[in-house]
Amino acid sequence: MEPASFLVEVSEKEIRRERQKARELRASQWWKRKRATGICHHCGQKFPPKELTMDHLIPIIRGGKSTRGNLVPACKKCNADRKYRLPFEKPDS
């Protein structure tokens, strides 16, 4: 499988920094309240809050940041299915 090529070049240093920011936000009350709804942003199904993961709408590797406006709760299946795609990009079939 070929590595994905994207229009934005993101350094390993930037990726590490954004992942660290995401870890910090994961511990915040803001994230705990957001996840407490139990609803996956992508499929709309209800899950126990602990089963929801933090998903970047614009993935870090595509230039996305770990900010409140770019982070949503997602079920593990939706998060894994999206991989590095943007919200409007179709999944591999």
C-alpha positions in Angstrom: 0.0 0.0 0.0 1.4 3.4 -1.0 1.7 6.1 1.6 -1.0 8.7 1.3 0.1 12.0 -0.3 -1.6 15.2 0.7 -1.4 18.8 -0.4 -0.3 19.9 3.1 3.2 19.0 4.4 3.0 18.4 8.1 6.2 17.8 10.0 6.6 15.0 12.7 7.2 17.8 15.2 3.9 19.5 14.3 2.1 16.1 14.5 3.6 15.4 18.0 2.6 18.9 19.2 -1.0 18.6 18.0 -1.3 15.1 19.5 -0.1 16.4 22.8 -2.7 19.2 22.6 -5.4 16.6 21.9 -4.3 14.6 25.0 -4.6 17.8 27.1 -8.0 18.6 25.8 -9.2 15.0 26.4 -8.7 15.6 30.1 -10.7 18.9 30.0 -14.2 19.5 31.3 -15.1 20.7 27.8 -14.3 17.4 26.3 -16.0 15.4 29.1 -19.2 17.4 28.5 -19.0 16.9 24.8 -18.5 13.2 25.1 -21.2 12.9 27.7 -23.9 13.3 25.1 -22.9 9.8 23.9 -23.7 10.6 20.3 -21.2 9.9 17.5 -20.8 13.0 15.3 -20.6 11.0 12.1 -23.3 8.3 12.4 -25.5 9.9 15.0 -25.9 6.7 17.0 -25.8 6.7 20.8 -23.0 5.0 22.7 -21.8 4.9 26.3 -19.6 8.0 26.5 -16.5 6.0 27.4 -16.8 4.2 24.0 -16.5 7.5 22.1 -13.1 8.6 20.7 -11.8 12.0 19.9 -11.8 12.6 16.2 -10.2 15.5 14.3 -12.6 16.6 11.5 -9.5 17.8 9.6 -6.9 15.2 10.5 -3.6 16.3 11.9 -1.7 14.7 9.1 -3.8 16.9 6.7 -3.0 20.1 8.5 -5.8 20.0 11.1 -5.3 21.4 14.6 -6.3 20.1 18.0 -8.8 22.8 18.7 -12.3 22.7 20.0 -13.7 23.6 16.6 -11.9 20.6 15.0 -12.6 17.9 17.6 -15.7 15.8 17.8 -16.8 12.6 19.6 -16.9 9.6 17.3 -17.6 5.9 17.7 -14.5 3.7 17.1 -15.9 2.3 13.8 -16.6 5.8 12.3 -13.2 7.1 13.5 -11.4 4.1 12.0 -13.4 4.2 8.7 -12.5 7.9 8.2 -8.8 7.4 8.5 -7.2 10.5 7.1 -10.1 11.7 5.0 -11.8 15.0 5.2 -15.5 15.0 6.0 -16.6 15.4 2.4 -14.3 12.7 1.0 -15.9 9.3 0.2 -14.7 6.2 2.1 -12.8 3.5 0.2 -15.2 0.9 -1.1 
